[in-house]
Structure formats: C-alpha cells, structure tokens
C-alpha cells in the first residue's frame, strides 16, 4: 500500500537532519551548558535557542562581520561549565556604590550581593524578582536573538541579573553588576545574562563589570570563556547611563552582546572599556523604536602582547529627530590587533537625524595593527551625519616638549597614553573605578 507523503513536511524534516549539529565545537558547548529539562515557558525559550545553535556554525574570517577576528584559538579549547566558587569581595568593592549583584561563573550569589534599602519602585535581583508574565515580554525578545553566541547563552539560561525601574523612579546611585570568572585545572565557560527595564520617565545608572579572580595563583594564565548577553529596554522619556567594564586574564576569551531598545524621547549612554583578554569581542546594537531619542556611545579598547580586541556596533535610527554620538578609541601595543566596525543606519523615515561617529586609534609599536571601518548607510535626505577614523602613533614633538619640561621619555609616553585613554575613562561616574582603570591602562601599555 502506498502511503501519501506530505512533501512540505518531508522536505522540512530532511533539511533539519542535514543541518543539525553542523559544528562539532558548538554541539559540544551546547551539551555542556544545557540543563535538565523542565516544564514551562523558560524551557521552551531554551529549546528554540538550542535549535538555532544546532543549525549554526562558529563564525569564521570568511564572514564579513568576523573578517578580522579569527576564533580558531577558541575552538582548540575544551570548555566545561563553570560552577560557583567562594570568592572574597575585597578586590571588587566600589565604595561609592551600595547596591550590588554578584555572579560567580554565571551563578548568582545572594550572600555576596547587596539589595537592601532599595527605593520604592526599584527591583534588583535575579529572575525571581519578576513574574513569568513580565519576563516573557522582555527576556530574549530583543533584536538579534538568533545570533549564534546570543542563542548559545539563551540555550543555557538558568538565571540572570535583573534591574527593573518603575515609572518616574530616579535611582541616585549606580547599581553594580559584577560577574567573576573562576577557572581551575580545566577551562570553564560561563554565560552571564542581564535584563534591564527602565519604565517611562525613570532614570538609572549601571556599572556592568566582567573580571576574573585576581588573588588566584596564575590568575592571568587561567583559560576561561565568558559569553555574556545584556538586554536593556529604555521606555519613553527614560534615561539609562551604562558603564561596561571588561578586564580579563591574558588567556581568557570574552564575547559580549549589548542589545538596547530605545522608545520615544529616551536617552541611553554607554561607556564601554575593555582591557586584556586573549580574544575579546563586544557587539553593541541599538534599536530606535520612537522619535527624538538620544544615544551616546563612548568606547575604549586596550590590548597588548598578542591580544585581539574587537568592537562591532550597529545603531538603527528608524524615526525622525534622533541624535547619536559615538567615539571609540583603541590603544594597541606590541603585536596586538584592534578591530572597530561601526554601522549607523538612517532609512528614509528617519528625517532630521543627527549622527556622528569617530574612531581614533593609537599604535604603540611598529607591529601593532588596527582594522577600522566606520559606516553610514543613509537613505533619508534631510539629515546631519558624519563619520571618520584616525590611526596615529605618539608624536616625537609631543614627547620632546614634555622632556623639555623635565619629564623623562618613559614617563612622557605614559602621560600621553593616559591622556588619550582618560577622555573615555573620565565618563565613568565612579571615581575609584576610574582610578583603577587608569592604573591598569598604564601597566598594560608599558609591559
């Protein structure tokens, strides 16, 4: 007896069999980060993301978005899921900040966190502070959820740092989100997740920090992989000031996604500083969903030795009267490699947009390398837009001038490098963190 075949179903099934588990490294990572099956909407979210991962491959240099970032060193390492370990907070405390969430290897630590004395209308904690109905509306709903590393993070999602700011609530002090990676005899992977929702008329400041355990023996040589995703929803007339600081060990890998959705008349500022790491990549994506938004992006990447630091940003200005300003700097020493690719999209509906983008790069050695590609894609005809890039070295006449004022050559170079970095670091609103970053920049660029 011949049984009729549904051609569409047959084709879909065959296609899935051919495309599943396309990348052995991704499949291995996925099996390590996925948890025991549970009932409910969160498991459904994980399953959809895991399916995307199984149909994907690790990006390679043949892809335009990854042309200058070779991930082959990442694929050579066998990673195990990091578990919670006790740490001392002494090295991480920011005295100017009272509220704090701490995650160790992606696991929430209520004992190390401080969520006491919160103002009315502010909720800070892990996924338990929000109802399932609210989480379904925001969690993993930002644009770009199917990008391979974002989907991998969602597939293994067990918990997240959550900041919810109610309507017209003004939070005076920044909230510190601290993510610490601790590796041991074997390489580990952790997948931090952040969800921030600023409701209409609210204001909040965030300090999002990624680091390792500095007091560990051979901390700089520990191999670990941090795959983080941050989703920020800025509602109408709300304001979010976001400082993102990444300082990783010399052998660490870091891939981060920041997805920001801005509603009408909202304001968002990001001060992103990345120092260290064998390979670090930050994907910063801004989606404008209403008119009259303001977006300010300040970035600094500092790499030395054979490190690679990559920043890719995309700003989609889809509505009129939007303003975006971006300044990204790279300090590159030794044989290190810096990458910047910034895109600004201004389609026809986005009339009267004002967008500016500048990438400035400082090379500290003859073998240092940078690849920069600022981009404007404009179809609107009544806009004010500009972009540019500069690549330079320390000028001999600047060094000579400082020497003529009694400063030796070594300190003259340090002073010039620190002045270059300070333009970005000074935007960070916490003095103790600014001082620590300037000292780190000095140590990295004078190895």
C-alpha positions, 0 to 999 in steps of 0.5 A: 500500500502506498502511503501519501507523503506530505512533501512540505513536511518531508522536505522540512524534516530532511533539511533539519537532519542535514543541518543539525549539529553542523559544528562539532565545537558548538554541539559540544558547548551546547551539551555542556551548558544545557540543563535538565529539562523542565516544564514551562515557558523558560524551557521552551525559550531554551529549546528554540535557542538550542535549535538555532545553535544546532543549525549554526556554525562558529563564525569564521574570517570568511564572514564579513562581520568576523573578517578580522577576528579569527576564533580558531584559538577558541575552538582548540579549547575544551570548555566545561561549565563553570560552577560557583566558587567562594570568592572574597569581595575585597578586590571588587568593592566600589565604595561609592556604590551600595547596591550590588549583584554578584555572579560567580561563573554565571551563578548568582550569589545572594550572600555576596550581593547587596539589595537592601534599602532599595527605593520604592519602585526599584527591583534588583535581583535575579529572575525571581524578582519578576513574574513569568508574565513580565519576563516573557515580554522582555527576556530574549525578545530583543533584536538579534536573538538568533545570533549564534553566541546570543542563542548559545547563552539563551540555550543555557539560561538558568538565571540572570541579573535583573534591574527593573525601574518603575515609572518616574523612579530616579535611582541616585546611585549606580547599581553594580553588576559584577560577574567573576570568572573562576577557572581551575585545572580545566577551562570553564565557560560561563554565560552571564545574562542581564535584563534591564527595564527602565519604565517611562520617565525613570532614570538609572545608572549601571556599572556592568563589570566582567573580571576574573579572580585576581588573588588566584595563583596564575590568575592571568594564565587561567583559560576561561570563556565568558559569553555574556548577553545584556538586554536593556529596554529604555521606555519613553522619556527614560534615561539609562547611563551604562558603564561596561567594564571588561578586564580579563586574564591574558588567556581568557576569551570574552564575547559580549552582546549589548542589545538596547531598545530605545522608545520615544524621547529616551536617552541611553549612554554607554561607556564601554572599556575593555582591557586584556583578554586573549580574544575579546569581542563586544557587539553593541546594537541599538534599536530606535523604536520612537522619535527624538531619542538620544544615544551616546556611545563612548568606547575604549579598547586596550590590548597588548602582547598578542591580544585581539580586541574587537568592537562591532556596533550597529545603531538603527535610527528608524524615526525622525529627530534622533541624535547619536554620538559615538567615539571609540578609541583603541590603544594597541601595543606590541603585536596586538590587533584592534578591530572597530566596525561601526554601522549607523543606519538612517532609512528614509523615515528617519528625517532630521537625524543627527549622527556622528561617529569617530574612531581614533586609534593609537599604535604603540609599536611598529607591529601593532595593527588596527582594522577600522571601518566606520559606516553610514548607510543613509537613505533619508535626505534631510539629515546631519551625519558624519563619520571618520577614523584616525590611526596615529602613533605618539608624536616625537614633538609631543614627547620632546616638549614634555622632556623639555619640561623635565619629564623623562621619555618613559614617563612622557609616553605614559602621560600621553597614553593616559591622556588619550585613554582618560577622555573615555575613562573620565565618563565613568561616574565612579571615581575609584573605578576610574582610578583603577582603570587608569592604573591598569591602562598604564601597566598594560601599555608599558609591559 
